[in-house]
Amino acid sequence: MKHLKGALIASIWLAFLTLPIMVIRVDTVEKTVTWRWMHLAYMAVGSFVLAFIWNIFLERRDRGQAKKALETVERVSALSQFLSDPRFARPLMAFGFLVAAAFPWFFSMYQTNILVSALIYVVLGLGLNITVGLAGLLDLGYVAFYAVGAYTYALLNYHFHLGFWAVLPMGAVMGAFFGILLGFPVLRLRGDYLAIVTLGFGQIIRLVLENWSAFSFGPSGISNIDRPGLFGITYSVEQATTYMYYIMLALVVLTIFVTARLKDSRIGRAWLALREDEIACQAMGIDNTRAKLMAFALGATLASLMGVVFAAKTTFINPASFTFMESAMILAIVVLGGMGSVLGVILGAFMLMLLPEYLRAFSEYRMLIFGATMVLIMVFRPQGLVRAKRKVYKINTEAAG
């Protein structure tokens, strides 16, 4: 009865709010007004049914929350044990790498190009996962480091004709420098204040690139950026796309290895402690300043590397490519995949980048379906696609006694 009442109220409110749009149709040419009451009826019935089903699912979720949480922990533990077992993990990793390596040979250039973009966002998500997921520092201006790397390559290539491989390490250094530059002013900030300052930093970088035309060529951007080469060999567009794919595949594997090792290292444990309780972390003797600066620097380094790759991939950049929406999308990848989880961030990046592309068959409804899918996942899976594994240390009380 409660579900029926809630669904009825929801349908009545929706019918009232959409009455002018659903019912009244004005023909300015014929100067006539058509009243479409049946459209309102269809919409009210449909919203009633959907609200009723939605309420049932929400009640089931809330009723079995404790049981489901226990089952989730057991499933995650079983999955973690399965993946940590070398007998299963190594063949799976080898098979996955072989499939990824053979991808360009069995799929079109369009599919390969889409996957290159997805791999770029995998590395961006893993970089932001260091700052947000591990260290707990909410960074809303992450796209600024992405722009730093892209403009580093574009400007050095335009003025000094430096190639991709020469600028790639320079981009990493520039990213680390700007990460530390952002880290110093926000050492004492946390939560919403930190988010606002980092958001402002991202907007400052974008506005500088837009308005300092003598330096960055302003809104017109920089074109004809060289694609990656190898020993002076010139590639066609299709060959360059395949080459870029393998470069990104190698960078993704390297990033996964580094971030996974960092998570279990001393600095990784310091980040986790910083995320849980900054005061307790400092009381335990951890240098919070060093931990925060390293988190910002490493995250910015990965973003700047991807900026260099992005500029080489598109051969054209302008400030419109580095808006706040890019930062929001990368943050959504981390939150959707599971904060602190490497596997979750990878799955989140593939989902957010590939799903809109493969929903193009639904034309104008694809973004509606995409948004509804995201809402359903965040309502029924708020911890993300893959929950980060927490280490549990057992104390032997008998030995201690």
PAMAR-873821 format. One record per residue (C-alpha): chain; x, y, z. Coordinates in nm, 2 decimals. Example, Ala and Ser with C-alpha at 12.3 -4.5 7.8 and 13.67 -1.06 7.14 Angstrom:
2
chaine:A east:1.23 north:-0.45 up:0.78
chaine:A east:1.37 north:-0.11 up:0.71
// end
This chain:
401
chaine:A east:0.00 north:0.00 up:0.00
chaine:A east:0.29 north:0.23 up:0.08
chaine:A east:0.44 north:0.17 up:-0.26
chaine:A east:0.11 north:0.24 up:-0.44
chaine:A east:0.07 north:0.57 up:-0.25
chaine:A east:0.42 north:0.68 up:-0.33
chaine:A east:0.39 north:0.59 up:-0.69
chaine:A east:0.06 north:0.77 up:-0.72
chaine:A east:0.19 north:1.09 up:-0.57
chaine:A east:0.50 north:1.08 up:-0.79
chaine:A east:0.28 north:1.03 up:-1.11
chaine:A east:0.04 north:1.31 up:-1.01
chaine:A east:0.33 north:1.55 up:-0.94
chaine:A east:0.50 north:1.47 up:-1.27
chaine:A east:0.17 north:1.51 up:-1.46
chaine:A east:0.12 north:1.85 up:-1.30
chaine:A east:0.47 north:1.97 up:-1.38
chaine:A east:0.47 north:1.85 up:-1.74
chaine:A east:0.11 north:1.95 up:-1.82
chaine:A east:0.19 north:2.25 up:-2.05
chaine:A east:0.45 north:2.04 up:-2.24
chaine:A east:0.26 north:1.72 up:-2.28
chaine:A east:-0.09 north:1.86 up:-2.34
chaine:A east:-0.07 north:2.19 up:-2.51
chaine:A east:0.05 north:2.21 up:-2.87
chaine:A east:0.04 north:2.55 up:-3.04
chaine:A east:0.06 north:2.57 up:-3.42
chaine:A east:0.18 north:2.92 up:-3.50
chaine:A east:0.13 north:2.88 up:-3.87
chaine:A east:-0.24 north:2.77 up:-3.86
chaine:A east:-0.29 north:2.96 up:-3.53
chaine:A east:-0.45 north:2.67 up:-3.36
chaine:A east:-0.42 north:2.50 up:-3.02
chaine:A east:-0.44 north:2.12 up:-2.98
chaine:A east:-0.51 north:1.96 up:-2.65
chaine:A east:-0.34 north:1.62 up:-2.62
chaine:A east:-0.48 north:1.47 up:-2.30
chaine:A east:-0.39 north:1.11 up:-2.40
chaine:A east:-0.02 north:1.20 up:-2.40
chaine:A east:-0.05 north:1.31 up:-2.04
chaine:A east:-0.24 north:0.99 up:-1.95
chaine:A east:0.03 north:0.77 up:-2.11
chaine:A east:0.30 north:0.96 up:-1.93
chaine:A east:0.12 north:0.94 up:-1.59
chaine:A east:0.05 north:0.56 up:-1.62
chaine:A east:0.41 north:0.50 up:-1.73
chaine:A east:0.56 north:0.71 up:-1.44
chaine:A east:0.33 north:0.53 up:-1.19
chaine:A east:0.45 north:0.19 up:-1.30
chaine:A east:0.81 north:0.29 up:-1.30
chaine:A east:0.78 north:0.46 up:-0.96
chaine:A east:0.61 north:0.16 up:-0.81
chaine:A east:0.89 north:-0.08 up:-0.94
chaine:A east:1.15 north:0.17 up:-0.82
chaine:A east:1.01 north:0.18 up:-0.47
chaine:A east:1.00 north:-0.20 up:-0.45
chaine:A east:1.37 north:-0.23 up:-0.55
chaine:A east:1.47 north:0.04 up:-0.30
chaine:A east:1.29 north:-0.13 up:-0.02
chaine:A east:1.45 north:-0.46 up:-0.10
chaine:A east:1.79 north:-0.29 up:-0.11
chaine:A east:1.74 north:-0.13 up:0.23
chaine:A east:1.59 north:-0.44 up:0.39
chaine:A east:1.87 north:-0.67 up:0.29
chaine:A east:2.15 north:-0.41 up:0.33
chaine:A east:2.34 north:-0.59 up:0.61
chaine:A east:2.31 north:-0.93 up:0.45
chaine:A east:2.41 north:-0.80 up:0.11
chaine:A east:2.71 north:-0.62 up:0.26
chaine:A east:2.83 north:-0.94 up:0.42
chaine:A east:2.78 north:-1.13 up:0.09
chaine:A east:2.96 north:-0.85 up:-0.10
chaine:A east:3.26 north:-0.88 up:0.14
chaine:A east:3.26 north:-1.25 up:0.09
chaine:A east:3.25 north:-1.22 up:-0.29
chaine:A east:3.52 north:-0.96 up:-0.29
chaine:A east:3.74 north:-1.17 up:-0.07
chaine:A east:3.68 north:-1.48 up:-0.29
chaine:A east:3.76 north:-1.27 up:-0.60
chaine:A east:4.07 north:-1.12 up:-0.44
chaine:A east:4.19 north:-1.47 up:-0.34
chaine:A east:4.12 north:-1.59 up:-0.69
chaine:A east:4.31 north:-1.30 up:-0.86
chaine:A east:4.59 north:-1.31 up:-0.61
chaine:A east:4.66 north:-1.68 up:-0.68
chaine:A east:4.94 north:-1.69 up:-0.94
chaine:A east:4.79 north:-2.01 up:-1.09
chaine:A east:4.49 north:-1.82 up:-1.21
chaine:A east:4.60 north:-1.46 up:-1.22
chaine:A east:4.90 north:-1.50 up:-1.45
chaine:A east:4.72 north:-1.70 up:-1.72
chaine:A east:4.43 north:-1.44 up:-1.71
chaine:A east:4.67 north:-1.15 up:-1.74
chaine:A east:4.86 north:-1.32 up:-2.02
chaine:A east:4.53 north:-1.39 up:-2.21
chaine:A east:4.40 north:-1.04 up:-2.16
chaine:A east:4.73 north:-0.89 up:-2.28
chaine:A east:4.72 north:-1.11 up:-2.59
chaine:A east:4.36 north:-1.01 up:-2.67
chaine:A east:4.46 north:-0.64 up:-2.63
chaine:A east:4.77 north:-0.68 up:-2.84
chaine:A east:4.57 north:-0.84 up:-3.13
chaine:A east:4.28 north:-0.59 up:-3.11
chaine:A east:4.39 north:-0.37 up:-3.41
chaine:A east:4.43 north:-0.67 up:-3.64
chaine:A east:4.07 north:-0.78 up:-3.60
chaine:A east:3.89 north:-0.45 up:-3.57
chaine:A east:3.86 north:-0.13 up:-3.78
chaine:A east:4.06 north:0.19 up:-3.73
chaine:A east:3.75 north:0.35 up:-3.59
chaine:A east:3.72 north:0.09 up:-3.32
chaine:A east:4.09 north:0.12 up:-3.24
chaine:A east:4.07 north:0.50 up:-3.22
chaine:A east:3.79 north:0.47 up:-2.97
chaine:A east:3.98 north:0.23 up:-2.76
chaine:A east:4.29 north:0.46 up:-2.77
chaine:A east:4.07 north:0.74 up:-2.62
chaine:A east:3.94 north:0.49 up:-2.36
chaine:A east:4.29 north:0.39 up:-2.26
chaine:A east:4.39 north:0.76 up:-2.22
chaine:A east:4.10 north:0.79 up:-1.97
chaine:A east:4.21 north:0.47 up:-1.79
chaine:A east:4.55 north:0.64 up:-1.72
chaine:A east:4.38 north:0.97 up:-1.62
chaine:A east:4.15 north:0.78 up:-1.39
chaine:A east:4.43 north:0.59 up:-1.23
chaine:A east:4.62 north:0.92 up:-1.18
chaine:A east:4.32 north:1.09 up:-1.01
chaine:A east:4.27 north:0.77 up:-0.81
chaine:A east:4.60 north:0.84 up:-0.64
chaine:A east:4.49 north:1.19 up:-0.54
chaine:A east:4.13 north:1.12 up:-0.46
chaine:A east:4.09 north:0.74 up:-0.40
chaine:A east:4.41 north:0.68 up:-0.20
chaine:A east:4.50 north:1.01 up:-0.05
chaine:A east:4.14 north:1.14 up:-0.01
chaine:A east:4.23 north:1.48 up:-0.16
chaine:A east:3.93 north:1.60 up:-0.37
chaine:A east:4.07 north:1.75 up:-0.69
chaine:A east:3.83 north:1.92 up:-0.92
chaine:A east:4.09 north:2.09 up:-1.14
chaine:A east:4.27 north:1.77 up:-1.25
chaine:A east:4.22 north:1.86 up:-1.62
chaine:A east:4.47 north:2.15 up:-1.57
chaine:A east:4.76 north:1.90 up:-1.56
chaine:A east:4.61 north:1.73 up:-1.87
chaine:A east:4.63 north:2.07 up:-2.04
chaine:A east:4.99 north:2.13 up:-1.92
chaine:A east:5.11 north:1.82 up:-2.09
chaine:A east:4.92 north:1.88 up:-2.41
chaine:A east:5.05 north:2.24 up:-2.45
chaine:A east:5.40 north:2.14 up:-2.35
chaine:A east:5.42 north:1.91 up:-2.65
chaine:A east:5.23 north:2.14 up:-2.88
chaine:A east:5.44 north:2.44 up:-2.81
chaine:A east:5.77 north:2.26 up:-2.81
chaine:A east:5.68 north:2.09 up:-3.14
chaine:A east:5.57 north:2.42 up:-3.30
chaine:A east:5.86 north:2.63 up:-3.19
chaine:A east:6.15 north:2.39 up:-3.17
chaine:A east:6.02 north:2.09 up:-3.38
chaine:A east:6.08 north:1.85 up:-3.09
chaine:A east:5.92 north:1.50 up:-3.14
chaine:A east:5.69 north:1.30 up:-2.93
chaine:A east:5.95 north:1.08 up:-2.76
chaine:A east:6.17 north:1.38 up:-2.67
chaine:A east:5.88 north:1.58 up:-2.51
chaine:A east:5.71 north:1.28 up:-2.33
chaine:A east:5.95 north:1.29 up:-2.03
chaine:A east:5.95 north:1.68 up:-2.03
chaine:A east:5.57 north:1.66 up:-2.01
chaine:A east:5.60 north:1.43 up:-1.70
chaine:A east:5.84 north:1.68 up:-1.54
chaine:A east:5.61 north:1.97 up:-1.61
chaine:A east:5.31 north:1.79 up:-1.47
chaine:A east:5.50 north:1.71 up:-1.15
chaine:A east:5.61 north:2.07 up:-1.12
chaine:A east:5.26 north:2.20 up:-1.15
chaine:A east:5.13 north:1.93 up:-0.91
chaine:A east:5.37 north:2.05 up:-0.64
chaine:A east:5.29 north:2.41 up:-0.73
chaine:A east:4.92 north:2.34 up:-0.66
chaine:A east:5.00 north:2.12 up:-0.36
chaine:A east:5.18 north:2.39 up:-0.15
chaine:A east:4.89 north:2.64 up:-0.12
chaine:A east:4.64 north:2.37 up:-0.03
chaine:A east:4.84 north:2.18 up:0.24
chaine:A east:4.61 north:2.30 up:0.52
chaine:A east:4.28 north:2.27 up:0.32
chaine:A east:4.05 north:1.97 up:0.31
chaine:A east:3.70 north:1.87 up:0.20
chaine:A east:3.50 north:2.14 up:0.02
chaine:A east:3.76 north:2.41 up:0.06
chaine:A east:4.02 north:2.19 up:-0.12
chaine:A east:3.77 north:2.12 up:-0.40
chaine:A east:3.70 north:2.49 up:-0.45
chaine:A east:4.07 north:2.58 up:-0.46
chaine:A east:4.15 north:2.30 up:-0.71
chaine:A east:3.85 north:2.40 up:-0.92
chaine:A east:3.98 north:2.75 up:-0.93
chaine:A east:4.33 north:2.63 up:-1.03
chaine:A east:4.18 north:2.44 up:-1.33
chaine:A east:3.99 north:2.75 up:-1.44
chaine:A east:4.30 north:2.97 up:-1.41
chaine:A east:4.49 north:2.74 up:-1.64
chaine:A east:4.21 north:2.74 up:-1.89
chaine:A east:4.16 north:3.12 up:-1.89
chaine:A east:4.54 north:3.17 up:-1.93
chaine:A east:4.54 north:2.95 up:-2.23
chaine:A east:4.24 north:3.12 up:-2.38
chaine:A east:4.35 north:3.48 up:-2.33
chaine:A east:4.73 north:3.47 up:-2.36
chaine:A east:4.73 north:3.45 up:-2.73
chaine:A east:5.09 north:3.54 up:-2.77
chaine:A east:5.19 north:3.23 up:-2.57
chaine:A east:4.91 north:2.97 up:-2.64
chaine:A east:4.75 north:3.11 up:-2.97
chaine:A east:4.43 north:3.16 up:-2.77
chaine:A east:4.10 north:3.00 up:-2.87
chaine:A east:4.23 north:2.92 up:-3.22
chaine:A east:4.46 north:2.66 up:-3.07
chaine:A east:4.76 north:2.48 up:-3.22
chaine:A east:4.73 north:2.26 up:-3.53
chaine:A east:4.95 north:2.03 up:-3.73
chaine:A east:5.11 north:1.87 up:-3.42
chaine:A east:5.34 north:1.58 up:-3.52
chaine:A east:5.22 north:1.23 up:-3.45
chaine:A east:5.46 north:0.99 up:-3.28
chaine:A east:5.73 north:0.86 up:-3.50
chaine:A east:6.00 north:0.59 up:-3.48
chaine:A east:6.35 north:0.64 up:-3.63
chaine:A east:6.22 north:0.90 up:-3.87
chaine:A east:5.96 north:0.66 up:-4.03
chaine:A east:5.65 north:0.84 up:-4.16
chaine:A east:5.32 north:0.65 up:-4.10
chaine:A east:4.98 north:0.68 up:-4.27
chaine:A east:4.68 north:0.77 up:-4.06
chaine:A east:4.58 north:0.41 up:-4.01
chaine:A east:4.93 north:0.30 up:-3.92
chaine:A east:4.97 north:0.60 up:-3.68
chaine:A east:4.65 north:0.50 up:-3.51
chaine:A east:4.77 north:0.15 up:-3.46
chaine:A east:5.11 north:0.27 up:-3.34
chaine:A east:4.94 north:0.51 up:-3.09
chaine:A east:4.73 north:0.22 up:-2.97
chaine:A east:5.04 north:0.01 up:-2.88
chaine:A east:5.20 north:0.31 up:-2.71
chaine:A east:4.89 north:0.36 up:-2.50
chaine:A east:4.87 north:-0.01 up:-2.42
chaine:A east:5.23 north:0.00 up:-2.29
chaine:A east:5.16 north:0.31 up:-2.09
chaine:A east:4.85 north:0.16 up:-1.94
chaine:A east:5.04 north:-0.16 up:-1.83
chaine:A east:5.32 north:0.05 up:-1.68
chaine:A east:5.06 north:0.27 up:-1.50
chaine:A east:4.88 north:-0.03 up:-1.36
chaine:A east:5.20 north:-0.18 up:-1.24
chaine:A east:5.32 north:0.14 up:-1.07
chaine:A east:4.99 north:0.23 up:-0.91
chaine:A east:4.94 north:-0.12 up:-0.78
chaine:A east:5.28 north:-0.13 up:-0.63
chaine:A east:5.24 north:0.22 up:-0.48
chaine:A east:4.92 north:0.12 up:-0.31
chaine:A east:5.10 north:-0.15 up:-0.10
chaine:A east:5.42 north:0.06 up:-0.05
chaine:A east:5.50 north:0.28 up:0.25
chaine:A east:5.38 north:0.59 up:0.08
chaine:A east:5.06 north:0.41 up:-0.03
chaine:A east:4.98 north:0.32 up:0.33
chaine:A east:5.05 north:0.68 up:0.43
chaine:A east:4.80 north:0.79 up:0.17
chaine:A east:4.54 north:0.55 up:0.30
chaine:A east:4.60 north:0.67 up:0.66
chaine:A east:4.58 north:1.03 up:0.54
chaine:A east:4.25 north:0.96 up:0.37
chaine:A east:4.09 north:0.80 up:0.68
chaine:A east:4.20 north:1.05 up:0.94
chaine:A east:4.45 north:1.33 up:0.88
chaine:A east:4.49 north:1.42 up:1.25
chaine:A east:4.55 north:1.06 up:1.35
chaine:A east:4.79 north:1.02 up:1.05
chaine:A east:5.00 north:1.31 up:1.17
chaine:A east:4.99 north:1.18 up:1.53
chaine:A east:5.14 north:0.85 up:1.41
chaine:A east:5.44 north:1.03 up:1.28
chaine:A east:5.35 north:1.05 up:0.91
chaine:A east:5.47 north:1.35 up:0.73
chaine:A east:5.14 north:1.49 up:0.59
chaine:A east:5.31 north:1.76 up:0.38
chaine:A east:5.53 north:1.51 up:0.20
chaine:A east:5.24 north:1.26 up:0.15
chaine:A east:5.01 north:1.53 up:0.00
chaine:A east:5.28 north:1.67 up:-0.23
chaine:A east:5.37 north:1.33 up:-0.36
chaine:A east:5.00 north:1.25 up:-0.43
chaine:A east:4.95 north:1.57 up:-0.62
chaine:A east:5.28 north:1.53 up:-0.81
chaine:A east:5.23 north:1.17 up:-0.91
chaine:A east:4.87 north:1.23 up:-1.01
chaine:A east:4.97 north:1.53 up:-1.21
chaine:A east:5.25 north:1.35 up:-1.38
chaine:A east:5.02 north:1.08 up:-1.52
chaine:A east:4.77 north:1.35 up:-1.64
chaine:A east:5.05 north:1.55 up:-1.81
chaine:A east:5.18 north:1.23 up:-1.98
chaine:A east:4.83 north:1.17 up:-2.12
chaine:A east:4.81 north:1.54 up:-2.23
chaine:A east:5.12 north:1.48 up:-2.45
chaine:A east:4.96 north:1.16 up:-2.59
chaine:A east:4.63 north:1.35 up:-2.65
chaine:A east:4.80 north:1.63 up:-2.84
chaine:A east:4.99 north:1.37 up:-3.06
chaine:A east:4.67 north:1.17 up:-3.12
chaine:A east:4.45 north:1.46 up:-3.23
chaine:A east:4.72 north:1.68 up:-3.39
chaine:A east:4.52 north:1.98 up:-3.27
chaine:A east:4.44 north:2.13 up:-2.93
chaine:A east:4.27 north:2.44 up:-2.80
chaine:A east:4.14 north:2.54 up:-2.45
chaine:A east:3.79 north:2.40 up:-2.53
chaine:A east:3.94 north:2.05 up:-2.49
chaine:A east:4.02 north:2.11 up:-2.12
chaine:A east:3.70 north:2.24 up:-1.95
chaine:A east:3.56 north:2.15 up:-1.61
chaine:A east:3.35 north:1.88 up:-1.77
chaine:A east:3.67 north:1.68 up:-1.84
chaine:A east:3.76 north:1.69 up:-1.47
chaine:A east:3.40 north:1.59 up:-1.38
chaine:A east:3.42 north:1.30 up:-1.62
chaine:A east:3.75 north:1.17 up:-1.48
chaine:A east:3.62 north:1.21 up:-1.12
chaine:A east:3.31 north:1.01 up:-1.23
chaine:A east:3.53 north:0.73 up:-1.35
chaine:A east:3.70 north:0.71 up:-1.01
chaine:A east:3.38 north:0.72 up:-0.81
chaine:A east:3.19 north:0.49 up:-1.05
chaine:A east:3.47 north:0.23 up:-1.06
chaine:A east:3.54 north:0.24 up:-0.69
chaine:A east:3.77 north:0.48 up:-0.51
chaine:A east:4.10 north:0.32 up:-0.44
chaine:A east:4.04 north:0.02 up:-0.67
chaine:A east:4.27 north:-0.01 up:-0.97
chaine:A east:4.05 north:-0.27 up:-1.14
chaine:A east:3.74 north:-0.06 up:-1.06
chaine:A east:3.89 north:0.25 up:-1.22
chaine:A east:3.98 north:0.06 up:-1.53
chaine:A east:3.62 north:-0.08 up:-1.56
chaine:A east:3.47 north:0.26 up:-1.49
chaine:A east:3.68 north:0.43 up:-1.76
chaine:A east:3.58 north:0.17 up:-2.02
chaine:A east:3.22 north:0.20 up:-1.92
chaine:A east:3.20 north:0.58 up:-1.93
chaine:A east:3.40 north:0.61 up:-2.25
chaine:A east:3.27 north:0.31 up:-2.46
chaine:A east:2.91 north:0.30 up:-2.35
chaine:A east:2.81 north:0.63 up:-2.52
chaine:A east:2.99 north:0.53 up:-2.84
chaine:A east:2.82 north:0.20 up:-2.87
chaine:A east:2.48 north:0.35 up:-2.78
chaine:A east:2.49 north:0.57 up:-3.10
chaine:A east:2.24 north:0.32 up:-3.26
chaine:A east:1.98 north:0.47 up:-3.03
chaine:A east:2.05 north:0.82 up:-3.17
chaine:A east:1.91 north:1.10 up:-2.95
chaine:A east:1.81 north:0.86 up:-2.67
chaine:A east:2.16 north:0.73 up:-2.61
chaine:A east:2.25 north:0.99 up:-2.35
chaine:A east:1.92 north:0.94 up:-2.17
chaine:A east:2.00 north:0.56 up:-2.15
chaine:A east:2.35 north:0.64 up:-2.05
chaine:A east:2.24 north:0.88 up:-1.77
chaine:A east:1.98 north:0.63 up:-1.65
chaine:A east:2.24 north:0.35 up:-1.63
chaine:A east:2.47 north:0.57 up:-1.43
chaine:A east:2.19 north:0.66 up:-1.18
chaine:A east:2.09 north:0.29 up:-1.14
chaine:A east:2.46 north:0.19 up:-1.07
chaine:A east:2.51 north:0.47 up:-0.82
chaine:A east:2.19 north:0.40 up:-0.63
chaine:A east:2.23 north:0.02 up:-0.61
chaine:A east:2.61 north:0.01 up:-0.61
chaine:A east:2.72 north:0.32 up:-0.42
chaine:A east:3.06 north:0.18 up:-0.34
chaine:A east:3.15 north:0.15 up:-0.71
chaine:A east:3.18 north:-0.14 up:-0.95
chaine:A east:3.47 north:-0.29 up:-0.76
chaine:A east:3.51 north:-0.22 up:-0.39
chaine:A east:3.87 north:-0.15 up:-0.29
chaine:A east:4.02 north:-0.43 up:-0.09
chaine:A east:4.11 north:-0.34 up:0.27
chaine:A east:4.39 north:-0.53 up:0.44
chaine:A east:4.29 north:-0.68 up:0.78
chaine:A east:4.56 north:-0.74 up:1.03
chaine:A east:4.49 north:-1.00 up:1.30
chaine:A east:4.66 north:-0.98 up:1.63
chaine:A east:4.76 north:-1.31 up:1.81
chaine:A east:4.63 north:-1.23 up:2.16
chaine:A east:4.78 north:-1.55 up:2.30
chaine:A east:5.13 north:-1.47 up:2.18
chaine:A east:5.09 north:-1.11 up:2.30
chaine:A east:4.98 north:-1.23 up:2.64
// end
